[in-house]
Amino acid sequence: MTNILILEDDPISLQTLKKMIEKVAKDVQVSAVSDLQTARKLLHEKEEGFQAFLLDINLEEAEPENRDGFCFATEVRSIGRYAFTPIVMITSIANLELASYRKLHCYQYILKPYEEEEIRKLVKKLLFQTGDMTDVSLTVKIDGINYRISSKDIVYIKAIPRGVCLMMKKEELRVPYTSIKQLLEKLPEERFFQCHRMYVVNQEFIDYVDYVNGMIKLTMCGQIEIGVTYKKEVRRRLNG
């Protein structure tokens, strides 16, 4: 279970953000609070702690200079167990970004109004960061039987006629009537990406990349091609 604390003074925005987060994953518990006092109480009394914080910088809309959320983030960082916990700052003023990053080592910042797709991607990154999405399981049907597979065991995925082939650490599984696109929607995007119209790779198994010859060498299962139109994406994913 991943515990996330949201501190946002606007009740409508608070509930909207809470629902967006809970929609992404079932194993997330959101503590949604609108005032600094309650946030401080939870920070010090919740035994299991929090794995991520989403904090509105300005907790008094009528006071543009208010920075209570920023002050609370400083309190969070002063506690040893939260020295490296992801903190996401919520703001409607983009130029506050640099101060947040430099002083508090924030994980990210988001601008109001919230966009559901942005929140979805953010939560998936947070869950991956905290370890809750590193071992996503898939359920695939083969010959009428449902198989549960750990995504950690998938080296790469290859498109085949009328289905896909999962190249695992120790075996190959042919899954009919399933597309690469369908699997990508279920796999953690921080781990898997498409490198060719026929291939999706688990970057944890990449040994090295030969951009000249357009090949990815894997620590097992040999090598796979990089599609011409995917070279830019491969560089972005692997070189930052």
C-alpha positions in Angstrom: 0.0 0.0 0.0 1.3 3.4 -1.0 0.3 6.3 1.3 0.1 9.8 -0.3 -0.6 13.0 1.5 -2.3 15.8 -0.4 -2.4 19.3 1.1 -4.7 21.6 -0.9 -6.8 24.4 0.5 -9.5 24.4 -2.2 -12.0 21.6 -1.3 -13.2 21.0 -4.9 -9.6 20.8 -6.3 -8.7 18.6 -3.3 -11.4 16.0 -4.0 -10.8 16.2 -7.8 -7.1 15.4 -7.3 -7.9 12.6 -4.8 -10.3 10.9 -7.2 -7.8 11.2 -10.1 -5.1 9.5 -8.0 -7.3 6.7 -6.7 -8.4 6.0 -10.3 -4.9 5.1 -11.3 -4.2 2.4 -8.8 -6.1 0.4 -6.2 -3.3 0.0 -3.7 -3.1 3.7 -3.0 -4.4 5.4 0.2 -4.8 9.1 -0.1 -5.0 11.4 2.9 -6.6 14.6 1.5 -6.4 17.6 3.9 -7.1 21.2 3.4 -5.3 22.9 6.3 -1.8 23.0 7.7 -2.7 21.9 11.2 -4.2 18.6 10.0 -1.3 18.0 7.6 1.2 18.4 10.5 -0.8 16.1 12.7 -0.8 13.3 10.1 2.9 13.9 9.3 3.9 13.1 12.9 1.3 10.6 13.9 0.8 8.3 10.9 2.9 5.3 11.9 3.4 3.7 8.5 4.3 7.1 7.1 3.9 8.5 3.6 5.6 7.5 0.4 4.8 10.8 -1.5 3.5 14.3 -0.8 1.5 16.6 -3.1 1.5 20.1 -1.6 -0.2 23.3 -2.7 2.3 26.1 -2.3 -0.3 28.8 -1.6 -2.8 27.7 1.1 -4.6 31.1 1.2 -5.9 32.1 -2.2 -6.8 35.6 -0.9 -3.1 36.1 0.1 -1.0 35.8 -3.1 2.3 35.9 -1.0 1.2 33.0 1.2 3.8 30.1 1.0 2.5 27.8 3.8 2.7 24.7 1.6 6.3 25.5 0.8 7.0 25.9 4.6 5.3 22.5 5.2 7.5 20.9 2.6 10.5 22.2 4.5 9.2 20.6 7.6 8.8 17.3 5.7 12.4 17.4 4.5 13.6 18.1 8.1 12.4 14.6 9.2 15.0 11.9 8.5 12.6 9.3 7.1 11.4 11.9 4.5 14.8 13.2 3.4 14.4 11.6 -0.1 10.6 11.1 -0.3 9.1 12.5 -3.5 7.5 15.9 -2.9 5.3 17.3 -5.7 4.5 21.0 -5.5 1.1 22.2 -6.7 1.1 25.8 -8.0 -0.7 28.1 -10.4 2.5 30.2 -10.7 5.1 28.5 -12.9 8.0 30.7 -11.8 7.9 29.2 -8.3 9.3 26.0 -9.9 13.0 26.8 -9.6 12.8 27.8 -5.9 11.0 24.5 -5.1 13.5 22.4 -7.0 16.6 24.1 -5.6 15.6 24.4 -1.9 13.6 21.3 -1.4 14.8 18.9 -4.1 11.2 18.5 -5.3 10.4 15.5 -7.4 8.1 17.5 -9.8 5.6 20.3 -9.8 2.1 20.5 -11.4 0.1 23.5 -12.5 -3.5 24.1 -11.8 -6.1 23.3 -13.2 -5.3 19.6 -13.0 -5.2 17.5 -16.2 -6.2 13.9 -15.7 -3.6 12.5 -18.1 -0.8 14.5 -16.4 -1.9 13.2 -13.0 -2.1 9.6 -14.3 1.5 9.8 -15.5 2.7 11.4 -12.3 1.1 8.8 -10.1 2.5 5.9 -12.2 6.0 7.5 -11.8 5.5 7.9 -8.1 4.4 4.3 -7.7 7.4 3.1 -9.7 9.7 5.3 -7.6 8.3 3.9 -4.3 8.5 0.3 -5.6 4.8 -0.4 -6.0 4.9 -0.7 -9.7 8.2 -2.4 -10.3 6.5 -5.8 -10.3 3.2 -5.3 -12.1 1.5 -8.6 -12.9 -0.3 -9.4 -16.2 -3.1 -11.8 -16.7 -3.1 -13.4 -20.2 -5.3 -16.1 -21.7 -3.7 -19.0 -23.6 -5.8 -21.9 -24.8 -8.7 -20.8 -22.5 -6.5 -20.7 -19.4 -5.6 -17.5 -17.5 -1.9 -17.1 -16.7 -0.6 -14.5 -14.2 2.8 -13.2 -15.3 5.2 -10.9 -13.5 6.3 -8.0 -15.7 9.8 -8.3 -14.2 10.2 -11.7 -16.0 9.4 -10.2 -19.5 12.6 -9.5 -21.4 10.9 -8.2 -24.5 7.6 -8.6 -26.5 7.4 -9.5 -30.2 4.4 -9.1 -32.4 3.4 -12.3 -34.3 0.5 -13.0 -36.6 -2.7 -12.6 -34.7 -1.0 -12.1 -31.3 2.2 -11.5 -29.4 5.0 -13.6 -28.1 6.3 -12.8 -24.6 10.0 -13.5 -24.4 10.6 -14.4 -20.8 13.7 -15.2 -18.7 13.1 -18.9 -19.0 10.4 -19.5 -21.7 8.4 -18.1 -24.5 4.7 -17.5 -24.3 2.5 -17.0 -27.4 -0.6 -15.0 -26.5 -3.2 -14.9 -29.2 -5.6 -12.1 -30.0 -3.5 -9.5 -28.1 -1.7 -6.6 -29.5 1.5 -4.7 -28.5 -0.6 -1.6 -27.9 -2.9 -3.5 -25.5 0.0 -4.8 -23.4 1.8 -1.4 -23.3 -1.3 0.0 -21.6 -0.9 -2.5 -18.8 2.9 -2.5 -18.4 4.8 0.1 -16.3 5.9 2.7 -18.8 9.0 3.5 -16.7 10.3 0.0 -17.5 8.9 -0.9 -20.9 9.0 1.1 -24.2 8.5 0.4 -27.9 11.7 0.3 -30.0 10.2 -1.1 -33.2 6.7 -1.6 -34.6 7.3 -5.2 -33.8 9.0 -5.0 -30.5 8.6 -3.7 -26.9 11.6 -4.0 -24.6 12.2 -4.1 -20.9 15.0 -1.7 -20.4 16.2 -3.5 -17.3 17.6 -6.2 -19.7 19.4 -3.9 -22.1 23.1 -4.6 -22.2 24.0 -1.9 -24.8 22.6 -0.1 -27.8 24.2 0.0 -31.2 22.7 3.1 -32.8 24.8 2.8 -36.0 23.4 -0.7 -36.8 20.0 -0.1 -35.1 20.3 -3.0 -32.6 19.6 -3.4 -28.9 21.8 -6.1 -27.3 20.0 -7.8 -24.4 21.6 -9.6 -21.4 19.5 -12.6 -22.5 17.5 -13.5 -25.6 20.1 -12.1 -28.0 19.3 -8.8 -29.7 16.4 -7.0 -31.3 16.1 -4.2 -33.9 15.5 -0.5 -33.4 13.0 0.8 -35.9 14.0 3.9 -37.9 11.1 6.0 -36.5 11.9 4.8 -32.9 15.5 5.8 -32.7 14.8 9.2 -31.2 12.6 7.7 -28.5 15.2 5.0 -27.7 17.8 7.8 -27.2 15.4 9.8 -25.0 14.6 6.9 -22.8 18.1 5.6 -22.3 20.1 8.9 -22.5 17.7 11.2 -20.7 
